[in-house]
Amino acid sequence: MKLNEETIHKETLYEGKIVDLHVHDVKLPNGSQSKREIITHPGAVAIIAITLENKLVMVKQFRKALEKEIIEIPAGKLEKGEKPAETAKRELAEETGYIADELDKVLSFYTSPGFSDEIVYLYETAVSEKGGTATDEDEFVEVMEVTVAEAEKMIDNEEIHDAKTIFAVQYIKSRLP
């Protein structure tokens, strides 16, 4: 049995700076029809940056969708025509001031495939050199350096509460001796 859904009609409801919202009328594998609300996103990167002191570089920021501050690994949206590794270097420098020594791709993953095509490319890097930050005019972050143990406590008390950062902490923890 084929599981694909054929789009019969597509309507764009919103085109924004970060996401677009579409409604698709689809034909299901059994021949009936349904609607799918789809958010398109250009993709993003996230960076596991580790200092010479073996601390994880994090950023604290207010997330309006959650109505709270959370602590995350540095991340950002792909710009048109930009390769994910270039975005990772740029975002790390802009948000934290740290310069990536060498990037290693960890993996990529879809964040919410039930309604969005957003893909995140996750990189790991050691950082030693620090310059100034250059965040977007509407972006306010506090840079932090935390141990893996401190990050685990932040997960327990929901200061770290997003999937990419929880995955990053568990990934680094699994690689510790």
N, C-alpha and C positions, 0 to 999 in steps of 0.2 A: 504494500500500500504506500502510495506517495503521500507525503505529509505537507507538501508545499501548498501555499495559499496564493491564488491568482488575484492580483489587484484589478478590479473592474473599473474603479473610479477613484481618483485621489483629489482631495481638496486641501489647500493650504489655508490654515486658520490664522497663523501668526508666523512672521519672520522676524527674529530678534538678533541681538548682538551675539548671543551665545548659542541659542537653540532656535529651531523652527518646529512648529506643531502642525501635523498633517492628520487628516482622517481618511483612511482607506476603506472603501467598500471592497470586500474580498469574497471570492468563491472558495469555500472550504473543500477539503478532500472528498467529503460525502455529497458534494453538489449544492448544499445549502449556502446561504450568504450570511455575512456578519460584518461588523465594523471594527476597525483597529485604529486606535489613537497612537500615533507614532511621533516621538521626538527625535529629530535629527541633530547631531552634534558633530563638530569637526574632529573630535578626538582630543586626548589630553596625554600628558606625561606626569609621572610622579617619580621622585628621586629619593632613594635611601642614601643619604650623605653621612659619612662617618668621619669624625674628626681624628686627629692624631692621638687624642686621649680616649679613643674608642667610644665616643658619645654620638648619639644620633642627633642630627640637626632637625629641629622641628619648628613649626610656626604656629602661633596661636592667633586665631582670628574669629571674628563674629560671623556666623553663618545665618543670614536672614531667614532662609527656609526652615531652619531649626529654632530660631529665636534664642540662640545661645552661642557662647564662645566654645570652640573645640580646638584641640591641638592636633596638627596633622603633619605628615611629611610634606616638604615643598612639592607643589604641583602647579600645572597650568595648562591652558588650552593651546592646541596646535594652531599656528597661524597658517593662512593659505600658502601652499607651496613649500612650507617648512618641513624638514625631516624631523622625526621624533627626537633623535639625539641632539639636534640643534636646539629644539625647543627645551629639552631637559637642561642643557647648559645655560641657556638664556634665562629660564625661569629660576633656576637655582641661584644664579648671580643676582637677578632682579629682586627676589624675595628675601634672600639671606645675606648676600654679599660674598658668599663662598664661590670659589672657582673650582669646577670639577677637574680633578687631576686626570682621570681616565674613566670613561663611562663603560659599564658592563650591563648589557640588557639582561634583565632577570626573566621577564615574560611580559605578555600582554593579556588583557582580559576585558570582557564586556561588563559594564557596571550593572545594567538593568535590562537584559535582553527582552523582557516581556513588553517593553514599551519604548525603548531607546536603542539607537545604534552606537552610542558612545563607547569608544574603546580607549583604554588607558594602557600606555606603554610604561612599564616600570623599569627603572635603572638603578644601579648601585654605583657609588663612587666614593673614593677617599677624598677628603678635602684638607688642605693645609693653608692655602693662601686665601686671605679675606680682603675684599675691597668694600666699596660702599653699595648700598641697596638702591634700587630704582623701581619701586613698585608703581603700579598704575595709579592714576590720580584718585580713583575710587576704591583703592585697596589699602587696608591698614592691617599690618601684621606685627607680631612681637616674635623675634627670633629666640629660640631656646636650644640648649644642648642638654640632652638627658641620657642617662644610662639605660640599658635595656631593662634593668630591674625597676627603675623609676617609670619607664614607659608602661611596663606591665601594671603597675599600681594605677597609672592614669587610665588604662583600659578598664580596670576594675571599678573605678569611680566615675567612668564615662566622660572624663576630660578628653580622652581619645575615644572617638565613637563612630569612626567611619571605616569602611571595609578596607580601603587601600592601606591605611596606616596600621590597622590591626594586623593585616597580612604582612606588612613590612616588618613589624616588630617580631612576629612569630617566625618569619623567614630568617632574620638575623639571629634570633635566639637559637634556632635549629642548627646554625652554623658555628655556634660558640663551642669551645672545647669543654 
